[in-house]
């Protein structure tokens, strides 16, 4: 149970990181 939740959290963290990366890239292209 705990491991399942941890893996889901890790996936969410990775998605959040990639989303931040894409967001900062968008901002960088705008400047």
C-alpha positions as CSV (number, residue, x, y, z in Angstrom):
1,X,0.0,0.0,0.0
2,X,2.7,2.5,1.1
3,X,4.9,1.6,-1.8
4,X,2.0,2.1,-4.3
5,X,1.3,5.6,-2.9
6,X,5.1,6.4,-3.0
7,X,5.4,5.4,-6.6
8,X,2.3,7.5,-7.5
9,X,3.8,10.4,-5.6
10,X,7.1,10.0,-7.5
11,X,5.3,10.0,-10.8
12,X,3.4,13.2,-9.8
13,X,6.7,14.8,-8.8
14,X,8.3,13.9,-12.2
15,X,5.3,15.3,-14.0
16,X,5.5,18.5,-11.9
17,X,9.2,18.8,-12.7
18,X,8.7,18.3,-16.4
19,X,5.8,20.8,-16.3
20,X,8.0,23.4,-14.6
21,X,10.7,22.7,-17.2
22,X,8.3,23.3,-20.1
23,X,6.9,26.3,-18.4
24,X,10.3,27.9,-17.8
25,X,11.3,27.1,-21.5
26,X,8.1,28.9,-22.6
27,X,9.0,31.9,-20.5
28,X,12.6,31.8,-21.8
29,X,11.4,31.8,-25.4
30,X,9.1,34.8,-24.7
31,X,12.0,36.9,-23.3
